[in-house]
Amino acid sequence: MITERPLPTSDPRIGVLGSYGGLNTGDEAILTCVLTCLRAHSPHASLIVLSRDAEHTRAHQPLADEVLHWEGVPHRQLHDALAGLDLLVLGGGGVLYDGEARRYLRLVAAAQADGVRTLAYAVGAGPLREPDDREAVRTVLSAMDDVVVRDEESRLVLEEVGVERDITVTADPALLLPAEPFTAEMMAGEGVPADTRLVGMSVREPGRAAEHLDEGDYHALLAGVADFLVRRLDAHVVFVPMERQDVRHAHAVLSRMAAPDRGRIMNGAYSPGQILGLMRHLDLVVGMRLHFLIFAALSGLPVLPLPYAGKVFDFARRLGAPTLVGVAREQSGLLLAELDRLWDEFPQRRPELVARVRSLQVLARETGVRCGALLDDLPSRSGVAPGSGQRKPPLAMGRT
């Protein structure tokens, strides 16, 4: 049952809920872009991030006016904080998958019950096989004011689950991330040699999003790819972790290389913008992590995606990059042939890549336009409802 709420004041309170808190460089890039979009549309809005690590978000997201820790917080505190919002933004990024979807959507449903408007902001979906997660997705998304997904794969997943409503497909918010400097001194600090070709590589861990990966198999495959690039291009390979767990798997690949002295694993803590800035030092990238590939594409580099999941395959297709199927050792010959062709043909193919990236950025901006339209459609902001009293400030959740 929807409860009576005061009409919003002139400055709306907007909550942003996602996999935020420094767990993944790609998710942090998404948050930066979502907050930038919201601030551009509503300069005086209060932007409240619901984070899994509030201290990290406070330290790294200056556009956030408030940061609330939501995991393990008493229900009453959580309810009061959600009830004080005018709009709750879910996403962007991959939040609708088995084991996690129901946790995020429980908060969205609580906000909906208090009459808060809700929007799915270029989210990713899948895999969704667990009955509880599927039911939560069907129920909660059907009640949202707008549902925007970042790729066609996610739309198909939601339709298969049984979501019966209009679903708009745009593109990942991180396509709008601005680059920050990554200096030659920073490269030297990572032990990366200067004046040589550099190939960037992204390796991820197996998990729910990559459940069919055989660890030893794909480690051996990527080691073979790295050695091929060392020989073919006389290059050094730079492993770029996007999550903490990636470091261990990068070491496993490096240990299997015939020329491990031609590989370096980056160890520093960098912002998403700095990782994007790093790309200007590279000549080619091979990667599993979606946002590593997005950053490379934004930088106009030749990109070979390794599609461990539908979201990577979908991005490769939209980019016009080679669309291999799977990451397994039997793919080695095809993968090396694609790399050879990619390197030789890229000067001619680069204008098409640049044009496709610009088209994706237009789609990414469309999500912000739709969110802005929803904000413009909020009830009158001239003051509080007659007789309702002033809105009480939200209660803090966790440490402040």
Phi, psi and omega in degrees: 000131181277130183268161176290137179232149172298148173294146182294150174285183183295336181249108185291154173256120186242120175267144178234119186240127177190193181274067188249152180131023174084013182283333187208131182298322179296317178295322178293325175296318178299313182300316178304316183288322178295313180297321178298318179295315180296318180294322179296322181280320184232081187302331185254008178293153171269119181258117185245116180265128172266111192242156174272348175215090188299322182297318179297315182295319177299323184283335190242356182234082184295341180283347179282126177280325177222149175230127183239130174280130186245345181278132179072019181267140179306141184304320184297316178297317180298316180298315181296321180294318179292321182295339180276001182270157169261331180213136173246121179261121175265122179100195005279194178096179185279093180244348184256082177214167186307132177089339181244326185306314184295330181290313177294317186287340174297321177290319179297317180297321178296321177295317179299321180296336178265011177080013178282134176287149186224145183219133170270116190259091177051053182277161171252147182227143174109151357287149178227092179242340181288130183304319181295320179291319180297318180295318179297318180296313180302314187286310189285318181294329178295335181264000181284155180285331177202143179233117179237129177247161188268350181203163182295326178303317180294320178299317180296321178298313181295321178294321178295325178293332179113019176286115184250088179191169175293133178233122181264133177258123175239242181203168185297133180302332184293349175296347181258009182291132173278147179281150171244157183297139167234103194278166175298327177294323178293321177298315180297323178297334177271001179076020180272126183291149177268166174058041175212157176293142181232131175249125176272141179224137178241124179239136179240169180274153169294156181177194183297329179278348181221049192290343183266001180288132169267117191302307181296326182295310184282335172298315180295320179300311183290328175297318177296320177297315180299316179296321177300316181290326175300315181287314187292319186250359187053049189250164165256147181255127180249115178275127185244100179290137176252347172221161181302321183294339181296333184299315181298319182286330173295319177297322180295320177294314180301320182293339180266354180288145174287336180235064183296340178291348178261018178233146176225140176252123180289135185243348184286164176262117185233152177284162176304319180297325178290321176297321175297319177296328177302328186300334182292344179272348187264160180250337181197151177228147173231126186202159177259318184292130184303313187284336169299317178292321177298315180299319179295317180296320177300332183267002176073029182266153169295131189235128170244102177286145173250097193279088175282344183213164184301325183296325179286319177299317181297317179295319178300318180297315181292334181277343187078018178275165176304135183247078175291163179245107176088170178230087182218158187298330179291349176275359191302310183299315179297319182296315181294323177295320178295321177298316179301313182291320180301315182294316183291324187264353190298322179305324178281331185271347185301317179302323178294319177301313181300317180295319179294320178297318178298321177296320178293324177295324175299317178295320179299321179293331181299326178300316178296323177297317179294321177295319178297321178297322178293320177296320180294338183266004176298155178303168184313134181255021184284348180161190180275161180295145180304131176079359184270347183079175179283148177293134179281149180294150181292149176281144177286149177242125181071204181285148177245000000 
